[in-house]
Amino acid sequence: MRHPTHSHTRVPDHAVLRAQLDLYGNRIGDEGAKAIGDALHVNGVLTSLNLEHNQIGVEGGKALREIAKGRPSLTLELYGN
């Protein structure tokens, strides 16, 4: 059986990696928002996060706000919470 060969591509130093995550309408609530906030501490690639209509309250919003303060390149969509 033949195995495909893998080529390695070098990403230029000036390249910008961008990642988007859409979690619209998943009912993650405050606890889920806090967990996402914790995960964002270690994920520096994510640039857009849609959390619209997820039943996120004040406590979850506070956790996400703290992350957003230190990540000016991160776009949070929080409509309908």
Residue frames relative to the residue before (quaternion, step in Angstrom):
aa qw qx qy qz dx dy dz
M 1.0000 0.0000 0.0000 0.0000 0.00 0.00 0.00
R 0.3451 -0.7442 0.5389 0.1915 3.55 -0.88 0.93
H 0.2412 -0.7488 0.6006 0.1428 3.54 -1.05 0.79
P 0.4901 -0.6617 0.4650 0.3251 3.58 -0.89 0.80
T 0.4077 -0.6810 0.5434 0.2735 3.53 -1.10 0.63
H 0.2898 -0.7526 0.5695 0.1588 3.52 -1.07 0.74
S 0.1942 -0.7593 0.6064 0.1342 3.53 -0.88 0.88
H 0.3010 -0.7426 0.5717 0.1762 3.53 -1.06 0.72
T 0.1405 -0.7871 0.5986 0.0499 3.52 -0.77 1.07
R 0.3139 -0.7440 0.5618 0.1800 3.54 -0.83 0.97
V 0.3230 -0.7277 0.5750 0.1886 3.55 -0.88 0.98
P 0.4768 -0.6802 0.4677 0.3020 3.60 -0.76 0.99
D 0.6117 -0.5824 0.3996 0.3563 3.56 -1.13 0.71
H 0.7026 0.4673 -0.2694 0.4641 3.58 1.06 -0.67
A 0.4699 0.6838 -0.4434 0.3392 3.61 1.25 -0.07
V 0.2303 -0.7533 0.6026 0.1279 3.54 -1.12 0.72
L 0.2380 -0.7651 0.5842 0.1290 3.55 -0.71 1.08
R 0.0326 -0.7954 0.6051 -0.0140 3.54 -0.89 0.95
A 0.0322 -0.7911 0.6109 -0.0032 3.54 -0.98 0.85
Q 0.1651 -0.7761 0.6045 0.0711 3.52 -1.08 0.82
L 0.0738 -0.7763 0.6250 0.0361 3.54 -1.14 0.71
D 0.1212 -0.8002 0.5868 0.0264 3.56 -0.75 1.11
L 0.0197 0.8075 -0.5855 0.0695 3.56 -0.47 1.27
Y 0.1293 0.8376 -0.5154 0.1266 3.57 1.16 0.67
G 0.8930 0.0664 -0.0504 0.4422 3.54 -1.04 0.93
N 0.4447 0.7133 -0.4453 0.3083 3.60 0.98 0.72
R 0.3988 -0.7538 0.4462 0.2715 3.60 1.28 0.16
I 0.1946 0.8267 -0.5097 0.1375 3.57 0.92 0.84
G 0.2791 -0.8091 0.4823 0.1865 3.60 1.18 -0.45
D 0.7650 -0.3749 0.2740 0.4464 3.54 -1.36 -0.16
E 0.6650 0.5074 -0.3156 0.4480 3.60 0.88 -0.88
G 0.6519 0.5023 -0.3105 0.4758 3.57 0.99 -0.79
A 0.6377 0.5219 -0.3230 0.4653 3.58 1.01 -0.80
K 0.6390 0.5139 -0.3242 0.4718 3.58 1.01 -0.78
A 0.6496 0.5107 -0.3132 0.4680 3.60 0.98 -0.84
I 0.6386 0.5039 -0.3231 0.4836 3.58 1.01 -0.77
G 0.6213 0.5422 -0.3328 0.4574 3.57 1.02 -0.78
D 0.6443 0.5112 -0.3156 0.4732 3.58 0.99 -0.83
A 0.6646 0.5066 -0.3011 0.4594 3.57 0.95 -0.88
L 0.6472 0.5340 -0.3222 0.4383 3.59 1.04 -0.70
H 0.5198 0.6254 -0.4156 0.4074 3.58 1.23 -0.30
V 0.7767 0.3361 -0.1698 0.5050 3.57 1.03 -0.76
N 0.6653 0.4643 -0.3057 0.4984 3.60 1.24 -0.22
G 0.0980 -0.8317 0.5461 0.0216 3.55 -0.34 1.24
V 0.5778 0.6194 -0.3643 0.3871 3.59 1.26 -0.11
L 0.6084 0.5900 -0.3583 0.3916 3.60 1.02 -0.75
T 0.0962 -0.8189 0.5654 0.0224 3.57 -0.76 1.05
S 0.7908 0.1558 -0.0928 0.5846 3.61 1.20 -0.34
L 0.0095 0.8001 -0.5963 0.0645 3.55 -0.80 1.10
N 0.1518 -0.7904 0.5909 0.0554 3.55 -0.61 1.19
L 0.0290 0.7976 -0.5974 0.0781 3.55 -0.56 1.26
E 0.2445 0.7963 -0.5188 0.1923 3.59 1.13 0.57
H 0.8608 0.1002 -0.0987 0.4891 3.56 -1.20 0.75
N 0.4334 0.6996 -0.4509 0.3456 3.56 0.76 1.10
Q 0.4788 -0.7002 0.4226 0.3192 3.60 1.21 0.35
I 0.3053 0.7381 -0.5290 0.2866 3.55 1.01 0.88
G 0.2167 -0.7973 0.5554 0.0940 3.56 -0.75 1.07
V 0.8178 -0.2628 0.2010 0.4709 3.52 -1.33 -0.40
E 0.6883 0.4916 -0.3008 0.4405 3.61 0.79 -0.95
G 0.6668 0.4793 -0.3018 0.4843 3.59 0.94 -0.81
G 0.6307 0.5410 -0.3202 0.4551 3.55 1.07 -0.76
K 0.6302 0.5314 -0.3265 0.4625 3.57 1.04 -0.78
A 0.6508 0.5192 -0.3126 0.4573 3.57 0.95 -0.89
L 0.6806 0.4767 -0.2864 0.4770 3.58 0.94 -0.85
R 0.6098 0.5582 -0.3486 0.4417 3.58 1.07 -0.71
E 0.6388 0.5342 -0.3256 0.4478 3.58 0.97 -0.83
I 0.6477 0.5003 -0.3127 0.4821 3.57 1.01 -0.79
A 0.6701 0.5231 -0.3033 0.4304 3.57 0.87 -0.95
K 0.5828 0.5927 -0.3730 0.4123 3.61 1.08 -0.64
G 0.7631 0.3744 -0.1913 0.4908 3.56 0.97 -0.85
R 0.7226 0.3783 -0.2209 0.5347 3.59 1.30 -0.04
P 0.1099 -0.8451 0.5194 0.0622 3.62 0.38 1.16
S 0.6630 0.5063 -0.3150 0.4526 3.61 1.15 -0.45
L 0.5895 0.5787 -0.3630 0.4310 3.60 1.29 -0.13
T 0.1849 -0.7609 0.6147 0.0947 3.56 -0.86 1.02
L 0.1079 -0.7843 0.6099 0.0343 3.57 -0.77 1.10
E 0.1429 -0.7633 0.6252 0.0783 3.56 -0.88 0.94
L 0.0114 0.8514 -0.5174 0.0856 3.57 -0.38 1.27
Y 0.2816 0.7894 -0.5058 0.2041 3.61 1.23 0.28
G 0.8377 0.2685 -0.1850 0.4382 3.55 -1.13 0.72
N 0.5420 0.6024 -0.4204 0.4083 3.57 1.13 0.55
